[in-house]
Amino acid sequence: MVNMKFYFVIYILAFQCCYSQDLLSEKELRKRTVYLSTDEIVRSDKKLLSIEVVETKGLRVIPESIFEHSEVQMLNISGAKLGAISKKICSLKSLQYLVLAGDSLTMIPNLIEMNNLKGLSLNANSIKNIPMWLFRLQSLSVLDVSSQFVSGIELPSIDNNYTLRTINLSNNRLEIAKGFFNFSNLESLDLSNCNLTSVPEEIKNCPSIKYLNLSGNRIKELPEWIFTMKHLSQINLANTELDIFPERLTTIPTLTFIDVRGAKMELSTSTVDKIKRRGNKFLEIYWERGASSIKKVNN
């Protein structure tokens, strides 16, 4: 049980360090966190910062006692057999981070009333239709809907979104509606292992992207617009079907990291020369030679 508790504390701290301005120390977080087994009822006068429900095997509904703690900011219920979530969860008005991973969810209730929700993890469920309201949550900056156990997930057309900074859609077969990639301030996008054969054209409508993960897809070439991304800092192209190193990536002045491991390509002398001409900018390139050797190049 100790390891499970520690993992959740560190997970939430990572959420805070990356995406929240109101940082709490690990000591304070531990002090104000309660861990519940499925047969426990909590009726505490103590204000709780976070709750993790442990021993979730066989759990099919969220314990009613949780809804008594309207001040809770972080809630983790993972590995249960919920199937669905009660609308009562919207009564947790102070909730900022919600983790519902591996809960056999096929749908989620409308959480549009949760104005303080900043981070939402729904990975490893069975949600096929990602609802439009999810992208209208006024404070949501981190969304993880990776690894849904369905044949494909449908992403809706949305209005321009200004709040989301990080989206993880990895390990899914995606059905992307035209107009989905309208995220003005999106900085991190994970599309790894999504069975893509090309880079979705509409990603160019996300001008703030710094980190782009396209690894594990059947991509054979990069579109021209990707070389004009003004803020791109890291791009992961590992285990794609690229057989020629895209040298024009080295001309992106903000780029510091390229991963092409598993793509079985070599760097040409001209590419190395271009890297050296980048002035004092540092560029790190990972690629495979033979079995597993990694090469790092900088000026």
C-alpha positions in Angstrom: 0.0 0.0 0.0 2.9 2.4 0.7 4.1 2.3 -2.9 0.6 3.1 -4.2 0.2 6.1 -1.9 3.7 7.4 -2.8 2.9 7.1 -6.5 -0.3 9.2 -6.2 1.4 11.9 -4.2 4.3 12.2 -6.7 1.8 12.1 -9.6 -0.2 15.0 -8.2 3.0 17.0 -7.4 4.0 16.5 -11.1 0.6 17.9 -12.1 1.2 20.9 -9.9 4.8 21.6 -10.9 3.9 21.5 -14.6 0.5 23.2 -14.7 -0.4 25.0 -11.5 0.7 28.3 -10.0 -0.4 27.3 -6.5 2.4 24.9 -5.5 2.2 22.8 -2.3 5.0 21.0 -0.6 5.1 17.3 -0.6 4.9 17.3 3.2 1.8 19.5 3.2 0.2 17.3 0.5 0.9 14.2 2.5 -0.6 15.8 5.6 -3.8 16.6 3.9 -4.3 13.4 1.9 -6.5 10.6 3.0 -6.4 7.0 1.5 -9.7 5.1 1.7 -10.4 1.4 1.3 -13.7 0.6 -0.4 -15.3 -0.4 2.9 -14.4 2.8 4.8 -16.7 5.7 5.5 -15.0 9.1 6.1 -16.8 11.6 8.3 -14.0 13.9 9.2 -14.1 17.5 10.2 -10.6 17.9 8.8 -10.4 19.7 5.5 -9.0 17.3 3.0 -6.8 18.4 0.1 -6.8 15.1 -1.8 -8.4 11.6 -1.6 -7.3 8.4 -3.2 -9.6 5.4 -3.1 -7.5 2.2 -2.8 -8.4 -1.4 -2.9 -10.8 -0.6 -5.7 -11.3 -4.2 -6.9 -15.0 -4.8 -7.1 -15.9 -1.1 -6.6 -18.8 -0.2 -8.9 -19.9 3.3 -7.5 -18.0 6.2 -6.0 -18.4 6.0 -2.2 -21.0 8.5 -1.1 -18.8 9.7 1.7 -16.5 11.4 -0.8 -19.2 13.9 -1.8 -19.3 15.2 1.8 -15.9 16.7 1.3 -16.7 19.6 -1.0 -13.3 21.2 -0.3 -11.3 18.3 -1.8 -9.0 19.5 -4.7 -7.6 16.2 -5.9 -9.4 12.8 -6.4 -8.0 9.6 -7.7 -10.2 6.5 -8.2 -8.3 4.1 -10.5 -8.7 0.4 -11.4 -12.3 0.1 -10.4 -15.3 -1.3 -12.3 -17.4 1.9 -12.3 -18.7 1.8 -15.9 -20.2 5.2 -15.3 -19.8 8.2 -13.0 -22.5 9.8 -10.9 -23.4 13.4 -11.7 -22.9 14.0 -8.0 -19.2 14.4 -8.7 -20.1 18.0 -9.9 -20.8 18.8 -6.2 -17.0 18.8 -5.6 -16.8 22.4 -6.6 -13.1 22.8 -5.5 -11.9 19.8 -7.4 -8.8 20.7 -9.6 -7.4 17.3 -10.5 -9.4 14.2 -11.3 -7.9 10.8 -12.1 -10.3 8.1 -13.3 -7.9 5.7 -14.9 -8.8 2.1 -15.8 -12.3 2.3 -14.4 -14.1 0.6 -17.3 -15.8 3.8 -18.1 -17.8 3.9 -21.4 -19.0 7.5 -20.8 -18.8 10.4 -18.4 -21.4 12.8 -17.2 -21.3 16.4 -18.3 -18.8 18.1 -16.0 -19.2 21.6 -17.4 -20.1 22.9 -13.9 -16.7 22.0 -12.6 -15.1 25.5 -13.1 -11.9 24.7 -11.2 -11.0 21.5 -12.9 -7.4 21.8 -14.3 -6.3 18.2 -14.9 -8.4 15.2 -16.0 -7.1 11.7 -16.6 -9.4 9.2 -18.3 -6.8 6.9 -19.7 -7.3 3.1 -20.0 -11.1 3.2 -20.2 -13.5 2.3 -23.0 -14.8 5.8 -24.0 -15.6 5.9 -27.7 -17.1 9.4 -28.1 -15.1 12.2 -26.6 -17.8 14.8 -25.8 -17.6 18.4 -27.1 -18.3 19.9 -23.6 -15.0 18.5 -22.4 -13.2 21.1 -24.4 -15.3 23.9 -23.0 -14.3 23.4 -19.3 -13.1 26.9 -18.5 -10.0 25.9 -16.4 -8.9 22.6 -18.0 -5.3 22.7 -19.0 -4.3 19.0 -19.0 -6.4 16.2 -20.6 -5.4 12.5 -20.9 -7.7 10.2 -22.8 -5.0 7.7 -23.9 -5.3 4.0 -24.3 -9.1 3.6 -24.7 -10.1 -0.1 -25.2 -12.3 0.5 -28.2 -11.9 0.1 -31.9 -11.6 3.8 -32.4 -12.4 7.1 -30.5 -14.3 9.9 -32.1 -12.9 13.5 -31.6 -15.5 16.3 -32.2 -15.3 19.5 -34.1 -14.8 22.3 -31.5 -14.7 26.1 -31.2 -11.3 27.6 -30.5 -10.0 26.5 -27.1 -7.6 28.8 -25.2 -7.2 26.8 -21.9 -5.7 23.4 -22.8 -1.9 23.2 -22.7 -1.5 19.4 -22.8 -3.4 16.7 -24.6 -2.5 13.0 -24.6 -4.4 10.9 -27.2 -1.8 8.1 -27.5 -2.5 4.5 -28.1 -5.8 5.0 -29.8 -7.3 4.7 -33.3 -8.5 8.2 -33.9 -11.5 9.4 -35.9 -10.8 13.1 -36.1 -13.5 15.5 -37.1 -12.6 18.5 -39.2 -12.2 21.4 -36.9 -10.9 19.4 -33.9 -7.4 20.9 -33.7 -8.4 24.4 -32.6 -6.2 24.9 -29.6 -4.5 28.4 -29.6 -2.4 27.7 -26.5 -1.7 24.0 -26.8 1.9 23.3 -25.9 2.1 19.5 -25.7 0.4 17.0 -28.0 0.9 13.2 -27.8 -0.3 11.2 -30.8 2.0 8.3 -30.4 0.8 4.8 -31.5 -2.4 6.1 -33.1 -2.0 4.2 -36.4 -1.6 7.4 -38.4 -0.3 7.2 -41.9 0.2 11.0 -42.1 0.5 14.0 -39.8 -3.0 15.5 -39.3 -3.1 18.7 -41.4 -5.0 20.7 -38.9 -2.3 20.5 -36.2 -0.9 23.6 -38.0 -3.8 25.5 -36.4 -2.1 24.9 -33.0 0.6 27.6 -33.2 1.9 27.3 -29.7 3.0 23.6 -29.8 6.4 23.0 -28.2 6.3 19.2 -27.8 4.9 16.9 -30.5 5.0 13.1 -30.2 4.3 11.2 -33.4 6.2 8.0 -32.6 4.9 4.6 -33.4 2.9 5.7 -36.4 3.2 4.7 -40.1 4.3 8.2 -41.2 6.6 8.2 -44.2 7.1 11.9 -44.6 6.5 15.2 -42.8 4.3 18.0 -44.2 5.9 21.3 -45.2 4.1 23.3 -42.6 5.8 21.4 -39.8 9.1 23.1 -40.6 7.5 26.5 -40.0 6.3 25.8 -36.4 7.7 28.8 -34.5 7.7 27.3 -31.0 8.5 23.7 -31.6 11.1 22.5 -29.1 10.9 18.7 -29.1 9.6 16.3 -31.8 9.5 12.5 -31.4 9.5 10.5 -34.6 10.8 7.2 -33.2 9.5 4.0 -34.8 7.9 5.7 -37.7 8.4 4.7 -41.4 10.7 7.7 -42.2 13.7 6.4 -44.0 15.3 9.7 -44.8 16.2 12.1 -42.0 14.1 15.3 -42.4 17.1 17.7 -42.6 14.8 20.8 -42.6 14.0 20.1 -39.0 17.4 21.4 -38.1 16.5 24.9 -39.5 13.8 25.4 -36.8 15.5 27.8 -34.4 13.6 26.7 -31.3 14.1 23.0 -31.8 16.4 21.3 -29.1 15.5 17.6 -29.4 14.7 15.1 -32.2 14.1 11.4 -31.6 14.2 9.2 -34.7 15.1 5.9 -33.0 13.8 2.9 -34.7 13.4 4.7 -38.0 16.7 3.1 -39.2 18.3 6.2 -40.7 21.7 7.8 -40.7 22.7 11.5 -40.4 24.4 12.8 -43.5 27.5 15.0 -43.3 25.5 18.0 -44.6 23.0 17.6 -41.7 25.8 17.7 -39.2 27.2 20.8 -40.9 23.8 22.5 -40.6 23.6 21.7 -36.9 27.0 23.2 -36.4 25.9 26.4 -38.1 23.1 26.9 -35.6 25.3 29.3 -33.6 25.0 28.7 -29.9 21.7 26.8 -30.1 21.9 23.2 -28.8 20.3 20.4 -30.7 20.2 16.8 -29.5 19.3 14.0 -32.0 18.7 10.4 -30.9 18.8 7.7 -33.5 19.7 4.0 -33.8 22.8 2.6 -35.4 22.9 -1.1 -35.4 21.1 -2.5 -32.3 20.9 0.2 -29.7 23.6 2.8 -29.9 22.4 6.4 -29.3 24.2 9.4 -31.0 24.0 12.9 -29.5 25.1 15.8 -31.7 25.6 19.4 -30.8 27.6 22.4 -32.1 
